[in-house]
Amino acid sequence: MAGVVRPVLRWAGLAVLTGLAAVGAWSIQERLTDPRRLARLAVEDGSAARALGPVLAGKRLCARVLDAVEPFSMYGTSADLPSVRALAAAGLIEPVPEADRPAGARYPLVRMSAAATPFTVTEPFGDRRFVSLCYGRSKLVGIFLEGDGSLDPSPILRFTYAVVDRPAWADRPDIRAAFPFLDAMTADPIRARARVHFEGRRLEVEEVEIVPEMDVPDAIGGFGYCPPPGTPRQPGCRTEATEAAR
């Protein structure tokens, strides 16, 4: 019986060693292909920045103009608001000529000027359009990996960006005073995030989330008639208190 047992034991030992080797190889392969490990290495060796930088450079930073569709109606004292005066003084808006006024228009109208065209993006709304004014582009400043190290097929990279390539009008004192979010956007690098995945070991940017309204709360007002609630109000801007008194 001993002569029979020894070969069986040898085969059993070989099977155990083979299994351990397979487990070890799988463990090594898992570590080599773990997306979070690859993401961490990409941050450390600079390849994440090289992949994300050009994506950010192509993103314009824009905000909605005057809370409405173009042409913009100048109700009551709207034309005297610092926001409207600053946009006009910068040459970004202009009065709609009488010949171009829609039939039945009750109030003076303004529209974006030809000089503003390089800085605008539009969104159709019936036969009119919403307009956003672009005040610069994003530039990568710093980057790091988000999370606690758990396996994630699409790791998230946190990054900071600065607003660059600002047009001259975006740095005008009257524009800055009328739209204080620009100071907040340009004072310090802003935090945002990107989701990435890997093709083999090559990092691919899957989604970039730049939402100034979330990262810089003041930006929620954009280039509106009045700053958002909680910020100093311009003369003539309505507040809940003034509305209650009407």
C-alpha positions as CSV (number, residue, x, y, z in Angstrom):
1,M,0.0,0.0,0.0
2,A,2.9,2.3,0.8
3,G,4.1,2.0,-2.8
4,V,0.7,3.1,-4.0
5,V,0.3,6.0,-1.6
6,R,3.6,7.7,-2.4
7,P,2.8,8.4,-6.1
8,V,-0.7,9.7,-5.1
9,L,0.9,12.0,-2.6
10,R,3.4,13.2,-5.1
11,W,0.6,13.9,-7.6
12,A,-1.4,15.7,-4.9
13,G,1.6,17.8,-4.0
14,L,2.2,18.7,-7.6
15,A,-1.5,19.7,-8.0
16,V,-1.2,22.0,-4.9
17,L,1.9,23.6,-6.2
18,T,0.3,24.1,-9.6
19,G,-2.7,25.7,-8.0
20,L,-0.6,28.0,-5.8
21,A,1.3,29.0,-8.9
22,A,-1.9,29.8,-10.8
23,V,-3.2,31.8,-7.8
24,G,0.0,33.7,-7.6
25,A,0.0,34.4,-11.4
26,W,-3.6,35.6,-11.2
27,S,-2.7,37.8,-8.2
28,I,0.2,39.4,-10.1
29,Q,-2.0,39.9,-13.2
30,E,-4.7,41.5,-11.1
31,R,-2.2,43.9,-9.5
32,L,-0.8,44.7,-12.9
33,T,-4.3,45.4,-14.4
34,D,-6.0,47.0,-11.4
35,P,-7.3,50.3,-12.8
36,R,-6.7,52.1,-9.5
37,R,-3.1,51.0,-9.4
38,L,-2.7,52.0,-13.0
39,A,-4.4,55.4,-12.3
40,R,-2.1,56.0,-9.3
41,L,1.0,55.2,-11.5
42,A,-0.4,57.5,-14.2
43,V,-0.6,60.3,-11.7
44,E,2.9,59.7,-10.4
45,D,4.6,59.4,-13.8
46,G,2.8,62.3,-15.4
47,S,0.9,60.4,-18.0
48,A,-2.5,61.3,-16.4
49,A,-1.6,65.0,-16.7
50,R,-0.4,64.5,-20.3
51,A,-3.8,62.9,-21.2
52,L,-6.0,65.3,-19.3
53,G,-4.2,68.5,-20.1
54,P,-5.2,68.7,-23.8
55,V,-8.8,67.8,-23.0
56,L,-9.1,70.7,-20.6
57,A,-7.4,73.1,-23.0
58,G,-10.2,72.4,-25.4
59,K,-12.9,73.3,-22.9
60,R,-14.3,76.8,-23.0
61,L,-15.8,78.2,-19.8
62,C,-19.1,80.0,-20.4
63,A,-22.0,81.4,-18.5
64,R,-25.6,82.3,-19.5
65,V,-26.3,86.0,-20.4
66,L,-29.1,88.0,-18.8
67,D,-31.2,85.1,-17.6
68,A,-33.4,85.1,-20.8
69,V,-33.6,84.5,-24.5
70,E,-32.2,86.9,-27.0
71,P,-33.2,89.7,-27.8
72,F,-33.3,90.7,-24.1
73,S,-36.1,92.9,-22.9
74,M,-35.2,95.9,-20.9
75,Y,-38.1,96.0,-18.4
76,G,-38.4,99.1,-16.2
77,T,-35.0,100.1,-15.0
78,S,-33.1,97.0,-16.4
79,A,-31.1,99.2,-18.8
80,D,-29.7,101.1,-15.8
81,L,-28.4,98.0,-13.9
82,P,-24.6,97.8,-13.6
83,S,-24.7,94.4,-15.3
84,V,-26.4,95.8,-18.4
85,R,-24.3,98.9,-18.4
86,A,-21.0,96.9,-18.1
87,L,-21.9,94.6,-21.0
88,A,-22.8,97.6,-23.1
89,A,-19.7,99.5,-22.2
90,A,-17.6,96.4,-23.1
91,G,-19.2,96.4,-26.5
92,L,-20.8,93.0,-25.9
93,I,-24.5,94.0,-26.3
94,E,-26.2,96.6,-28.4
95,P,-29.7,98.0,-28.8
96,V,-31.9,96.3,-31.4
97,P,-32.6,98.8,-34.2
98,E,-36.2,99.9,-34.6
99,A,-36.3,98.1,-38.0
100,D,-35.4,94.8,-36.4
101,R,-37.8,94.9,-33.5
102,P,-40.3,92.1,-33.4
103,A,-43.9,93.2,-34.0
104,G,-45.6,93.9,-30.7
105,A,-42.5,94.4,-28.6
106,R,-43.4,96.5,-25.6
107,Y,-40.0,97.3,-24.2
108,P,-36.6,98.3,-25.5
109,L,-34.5,95.3,-26.7
110,V,-30.8,94.6,-26.7
111,R,-28.9,91.8,-28.4
112,M,-25.4,90.5,-28.6
113,S,-23.1,92.6,-30.7
114,A,-21.0,91.3,-33.6
115,A,-17.9,91.9,-31.4
116,A,-19.3,89.4,-28.9
117,T,-19.7,86.6,-31.5
118,P,-16.2,85.0,-30.9
119,F,-17.0,84.6,-27.2
120,T,-20.6,83.3,-27.5
121,V,-22.2,79.9,-27.7
122,T,-26.0,79.6,-28.3
123,E,-28.8,77.2,-27.7
124,P,-31.9,77.4,-29.9
125,F,-35.2,78.1,-28.1
126,G,-38.0,78.2,-30.7
127,D,-37.3,81.1,-33.0
128,R,-35.0,82.7,-30.4
129,R,-32.0,81.5,-28.6
130,F,-30.2,81.4,-25.2
131,V,-26.7,82.9,-25.2
132,S,-23.7,82.1,-23.1
133,L,-20.7,84.2,-22.9
134,C,-17.3,82.5,-22.7
135,Y,-14.7,84.1,-20.4
136,G,-11.7,81.7,-20.9
137,R,-10.5,78.2,-21.0
138,S,-9.4,75.7,-18.4
139,K,-5.7,74.8,-17.8
140,L,-4.6,71.9,-15.6
141,V,-2.8,72.9,-12.4
142,G,-2.7,69.7,-10.3
143,I,-4.0,66.2,-10.3
144,F,-4.5,63.4,-7.7
145,L,-6.4,60.1,-7.3
146,E,-9.8,60.1,-5.5
147,G,-10.9,57.4,-3.2
148,D,-9.8,54.8,-0.7
149,G,-8.0,52.4,-2.9
150,S,-10.8,49.9,-3.7
151,L,-11.1,48.3,-7.1
152,D,-12.9,50.6,-9.6
153,P,-13.0,49.9,-13.3
154,S,-13.3,53.6,-14.0
155,P,-11.2,55.5,-11.4
156,I,-11.9,59.2,-10.6
157,L,-9.1,61.7,-10.8
158,R,-9.5,64.9,-8.9
159,F,-7.8,67.9,-10.5
160,T,-7.5,71.6,-10.2
161,Y,-7.6,74.1,-13.0
162,A,-7.1,77.8,-13.6
163,V,-9.0,80.0,-16.0
164,V,-6.6,81.1,-18.8
165,D,-6.9,82.8,-22.2
166,R,-9.4,85.3,-20.8
167,P,-10.6,88.0,-23.3
168,A,-9.7,91.5,-22.3
169,W,-13.3,92.4,-21.5
170,A,-13.3,89.7,-18.8
171,D,-10.8,91.6,-16.8
172,R,-12.4,95.0,-17.1
173,P,-13.2,96.6,-13.6
174,D,-16.8,97.3,-14.5
175,I,-17.3,93.7,-15.7
176,R,-15.7,92.3,-12.5
177,A,-17.8,94.5,-10.3
178,A,-21.0,93.6,-12.1
179,F,-20.3,89.9,-12.2
180,P,-18.3,89.0,-9.0
181,F,-18.2,85.3,-9.9
182,L,-15.3,86.1,-12.2
183,D,-13.2,87.1,-9.2
184,A,-14.0,83.8,-7.5
185,M,-13.2,81.8,-10.7
186,T,-9.8,83.4,-11.2
187,A,-8.6,83.9,-7.7
188,D,-7.4,80.4,-7.0
189,P,-7.3,77.0,-8.9
190,I,-10.7,75.4,-8.9
191,R,-11.4,71.7,-8.1
192,A,-13.1,69.4,-10.5
193,R,-12.9,65.7,-11.5
194,A,-12.5,63.3,-14.4
195,R,-13.4,59.7,-14.8
196,V,-10.8,57.6,-16.7
197,H,-10.4,54.0,-18.0
198,F,-7.5,52.0,-19.4
199,E,-7.0,50.4,-22.8
200,G,-4.3,47.9,-21.7
201,R,-2.1,50.2,-19.7
202,R,-2.9,53.4,-21.6
203,L,-5.1,55.9,-19.8
204,E,-8.1,57.2,-21.6
205,V,-10.2,60.2,-20.4
206,E,-13.8,59.0,-20.2
207,E,-15.6,62.0,-18.8
208,V,-14.6,65.4,-17.5
209,E,-16.9,67.2,-15.0
210,I,-16.3,70.9,-15.0
211,V,-19.4,72.6,-13.5
212,P,-18.4,76.1,-12.3
213,E,-21.8,76.5,-10.7
214,M,-21.0,73.6,-8.3
215,D,-17.3,74.3,-7.8
216,V,-17.7,78.1,-7.4
217,P,-21.3,78.8,-6.1
218,D,-21.1,82.5,-7.1
219,A,-21.0,81.3,-10.7
220,I,-24.6,80.2,-10.6
221,G,-25.7,83.7,-11.5
222,G,-23.5,83.9,-14.6
223,F,-23.8,87.0,-16.6
224,G,-27.3,87.6,-15.2
225,Y,-29.1,90.9,-14.5
226,C,-28.4,90.6,-10.8
227,P,-25.9,88.6,-8.7
228,P,-27.1,85.4,-7.0
229,P,-28.7,85.5,-3.6
230,G,-26.2,85.8,-0.7
231,T,-24.0,88.2,-2.6
232,P,-24.0,92.0,-2.5
233,R,-27.0,93.3,-4.6
234,Q,-26.6,95.9,-7.2
235,P,-28.8,99.1,-7.1
236,G,-32.1,98.3,-8.7
237,C,-31.9,94.6,-8.2
238,R,-35.0,93.1,-6.6
239,T,-34.7,91.0,-3.5
240,E,-37.3,89.0,-1.5
241,A,-37.7,92.0,0.8
242,T,-38.3,94.5,-1.9
243,E,-40.7,92.2,-3.7
244,A,-42.7,91.8,-0.4
245,A,-42.9,95.5,-0.1
246,R,-44.3,96.0,-3.6
